[in-house]
Amino acid sequence: MRSRSPGGRGEKPHRYRLNAAVLRKKAKAAGDTEQREIARRTGLDEGALSRLLAGSRSPSLETAVALAAAYGGPIEDLLTNPDGTPLRIPAQAVRTAAAVI
């Protein structure tokens, strides 16, 4: 049996995960208590957001930057390694991604 990527469509799996607890905390502080409110603020599809929050999908860098921009703070706060440890992103990579998006 072939192993499948998290997306199931031949996509390469990302090496990081969304820290859903941190996103929910930031969203609540901004007054967004429901998933649809988070989706609206971030411009994400509710289904995609649901998969990210459940951990069944990893966010693209573009999505991670959009989430961080919507709720403030560094992108690193919203991402973890697959084992749950904090992810550290070189500052230049974050600046470059933010400039492109």
C-alpha positions as CSV (number, residue, x, y, z in Angstrom):
1,M,0.0,0.0,0.0
2,R,1.4,3.4,-0.9
3,S,1.6,6.0,1.7
4,R,-0.4,9.2,1.0
5,S,0.4,12.7,1.9
6,P,-1.8,14.5,4.4
7,G,-3.8,16.2,1.6
8,G,-4.2,12.9,-0.2
9,R,-3.7,14.6,-3.6
10,G,0.0,14.0,-4.0
11,E,1.0,17.1,-2.2
12,K,4.3,17.1,-0.3
13,P,3.6,17.2,3.5
14,H,4.7,20.2,5.3
15,R,7.1,19.8,8.2
16,Y,5.1,21.9,10.6
17,R,1.6,22.0,12.1
18,L,-0.8,24.7,13.1
19,N,-0.9,25.3,16.8
20,A,-4.7,25.3,17.0
21,A,-4.7,26.2,20.8
22,V,-2.7,29.4,20.2
23,L,-4.8,30.4,17.2
24,R,-8.0,29.9,19.1
25,K,-6.7,31.9,22.0
26,K,-5.6,34.8,19.7
27,A,-9.0,34.6,17.9
28,K,-10.9,34.7,21.2
29,A,-8.9,37.8,22.3
30,A,-9.9,39.4,19.0
31,G,-13.5,38.6,19.6
32,D,-13.7,35.7,17.2
33,T,-15.2,32.8,19.2
34,E,-16.5,30.7,16.4
35,Q,-14.7,29.0,13.5
36,R,-16.7,30.9,10.9
37,E,-15.5,34.2,12.5
38,I,-11.9,33.0,12.2
39,A,-12.5,32.0,8.6
40,R,-14.0,35.4,7.8
41,R,-11.2,37.4,9.4
42,T,-8.5,35.3,7.7
43,G,-10.1,34.8,4.4
44,L,-9.8,31.1,4.6
45,D,-12.5,28.6,3.5
46,E,-14.2,27.1,6.6
47,G,-13.6,23.6,5.5
48,A,-9.8,24.3,5.0
49,L,-9.7,26.0,8.4
50,S,-11.5,23.1,10.0
51,R,-8.9,20.6,8.6
52,L,-6.1,22.9,9.9
53,L,-7.6,23.2,13.4
54,A,-8.1,19.4,13.5
55,G,-4.5,18.8,12.6
56,S,-5.4,16.8,9.5
57,R,-3.7,19.4,7.2
58,S,-0.7,21.5,7.6
59,P,-0.9,25.2,6.6
60,S,1.0,26.5,3.6
61,L,3.4,29.2,4.4
62,E,1.0,31.7,2.8
63,T,-1.8,30.5,5.0
64,A,0.4,30.7,8.1
65,V,1.4,34.2,7.3
66,A,-2.2,35.2,6.7
67,L,-3.2,33.8,10.1
68,A,-0.4,35.6,11.8
69,A,-1.3,38.8,10.1
70,A,-4.9,38.5,11.0
71,Y,-4.3,38.0,14.7
72,G,-0.9,39.7,15.2
73,G,2.3,38.3,16.7
74,P,5.0,36.3,15.1
75,I,4.2,33.4,12.7
76,E,6.2,31.1,14.9
77,D,3.6,31.4,17.7
78,L,1.1,29.6,15.4
79,L,3.3,26.8,14.2
80,T,4.9,23.7,15.7
81,N,7.0,20.8,14.5
82,P,5.1,17.6,14.0
83,D,6.1,16.4,17.5
84,G,4.6,19.6,19.0
85,T,7.8,21.4,19.8
86,P,8.1,25.1,18.9
87,L,9.1,25.8,15.3
88,R,11.8,28.4,14.7
89,I,11.8,30.1,11.4
90,P,14.7,32.3,10.3
91,A,13.7,36.0,10.4
92,Q,14.7,36.6,6.8
93,A,12.3,33.8,5.6
94,V,9.4,35.4,7.5
95,R,10.2,38.8,6.1
96,T,10.5,37.4,2.6
97,A,7.2,35.5,2.8
98,A,5.4,38.5,4.3
99,A,6.7,40.7,1.5
100,V,5.5,38.3,-1.2
101,I,2.0,37.9,0.2
